Amino acid sequence: MATQLNSIEVEERLVAALKKREGKATAADIAADTGLPIGEVEIELRRMLALYKSHLDVDDDGILRYRFEPSLERRGQSVDRALYKARKVLWSGFKWFFKAWIMITLVGYTITFIVLLVALAVGAMAASSNSDSDDGLARLPIHMLGRFLEYMFWFNIMDSRSLSGRRSRRHSSRKSKKPEKPFYQKVFDFVFGPDAIVDPLAAQRTFAAFVRHNKGRLTPADWASRSGQTLEQAENALTAGLMRFGGEVDVTEDGNLIYRFDELRASAQTSGDFGHDLDPIWHKRAVVPQMTGNPTGTNGWIIAFNTFNLAMSAFVLLGLPVQASVSLGITIGLGWIPLVFSLMFFSIPIFRWIGQASAKSKAEKENQRRQAYQAVYAGARSGEPVRLDNKISTEIAMALDGEPDLEGGGELWTFETLTSQLQDARAARANENDRVVFGETVFSSDEAEKSMEASDLDEFDRRLAFELGSPAAQAVAAPASVHVLN
């Protein structure tokens, strides 16, 4: 099963997984750590033999153990890799610029309009005052603007040594406390919601870890209890798992299918963590993502800024006293642009908020489904009938091959299929070891390298990769008539 990652991204994931294992792993180890198909991992590891300083061991059962230098320094950089890294840097820069631009536009227009208001106020006061008037009132709008900048951007442009010691301590404390995320990110999250970091292979990694924890033996009932799927959907998922990670299907005397993943159990480690269990689906609540992830006060400031900009842009377009003398450029720059921006700034979160109401309803229904799973599996493990008296529970019962007890008025259900599958799965795992460990080495590339000069080692690596079918090595290796492994 192919992934949506390109070859460079696949290699980066393999390198990260190998570093965590100090360079020693089987293909099954890396497949479980990354979620990549085990066949794709084998091909990529063989290709990497020609690109990294590495060794290969084979045990008496034919299991391959790949050993890379812990530093995993690559031999050279291709043009494709350089371009890929450059694109990543440019894309990261663009995202940062886009987030910062939204914040700059929002706050920039707020400051612009405040400055204009201050200028108008100062001009009006200057025109109406005489030479003997106190100019303290004229400085008041400027002082207020300074306070605004201080509280919103964490720096004080109106600092004075005459402030009291208590005020100085509060100011120092406020400056030393760094925000949990920059203001531009808060503005972006207000509009679009918090960034959701989604790993496209997270589900595959979780599945592989669960398989390893259960000694490579699963039934659809096992996986349905963790995924919340129907038995039919769980069967399809396990079949896809066989294609991805390798395995076979056994049939028990009761006709149940045991999905066996022996290939995924091979490991270069004899101790330590080996997969992990998953919480049953009813232990996890479905939740709706946060609207912004910001404190209420921060959202209030952002709303105030944009409302102010919206009002001022409308004032420029509809009621500015000197409208007749304002040029078309200023009308567009201080009228139409902030007006359109402010309307869009509010409309996106409003539509998201409307969608959240539907999402909350779906989440509540999903949580009711998960609670029904808990009741069903409790009955399946005990072998006792389960009382289900609502529509959602009944739908779950039918999806999990439940049988209604007509004598109980249709509210009592039995789950013989689930009970049988859970029992057969426990029996299949009873006599299995936790893992299949790498055994006695019958071949190691180390032995072949000992008799070679240092100048021949790179050529040996390329030839070894060639013998293992590495496309990259085949382009540069010696003719196929040379067999270094014989």
Protein Blocks (a to p, Z undefined) as FASTA:
>chain_A
ZZfbdfklmmmmmmmmmmmnnopacfklmmmmnopafklmmmmmmmmmmmpccdddddfk
opacddddfklpaehjafklmmmmmmmmmmmmmmmmmmmmmmmmmmmmmmmmmmmmmmmm
mmmmmmmpcfkbcfklmmmmmmmmmmmmmmmnopafkbcfkbcfklmmmmmmmmmpccfb
dfklmmmmmmnopaddddfklmmmmmmmmmmmnnopacfklmmmmnopafklmmmmmmmm
mmmnopaddddfkopacdddfklmpcfbfgdjedjadddfklpccddddfklpafklmmm
mmmmmmmmmmmmmmmmmmpfklmmpcfklmmmmmmmmmmmmmmmmmmmmmmmmmmmmmmm
mmmmmmmmmmmmmmmmmmmmnopacddfbfklmmmmmmnopacdfknoomaccdfklmmm
mmmmmmmmmmpcfbdcddddfbdfklmmmmpcfklmmmmmmmmmmmnopaklmmmmccfk
bcfkZZ
